[in-house]
């Protein structure tokens, strides 16, 4: 065939392919138009978090008995517990408790076990 005819056929195929891609994108856009909005109006509506949410770790200094269970259960041995043994009452007194949140992987297993021990 003539080179001009083959170029025209390739141009026609490319035009049909481009129109098909544009049509597919438009169909996806229309399918999303029928959905309900997912946005939550924060101050007025609160997002319900799951029970196993791995967010901020809650620690109560007054309830800690310095048993160091959290250090043993933590997979990366991150909590640092400083305590002093008071000989007159034979109990440990917590001096300092710290966690480096730059390294923490937020496995709340450690503190959930400690909270179970503290509430007993």
Long-range contacts (C-beta under 8 A, 24 or more apart in sequence): 52-108, 54-106, 54-107, 54-108, 55-106, 57-99, 57-104, 57-106, 57-108, 57-111, 58-111, 59-97, 59-99, 59-111, 60-118, 61-94, 61-97, 63-118, 64-94, 64-97, 64-114, 64-118, 65-91, 65-92, 65-94, 65-117, 65-118, 66-92, 66-93, 66-94, 67-92, 67-114, 67-117, 69-110, 69-113, 69-114, 69-117, 70-110, 70-111, 70-113, 70-114, 71-110, 73-109, 73-110, 73-113, 74-107, 74-110, 75-105, 75-107, 76-103, 76-105, 78-103, 78-104, 79-110
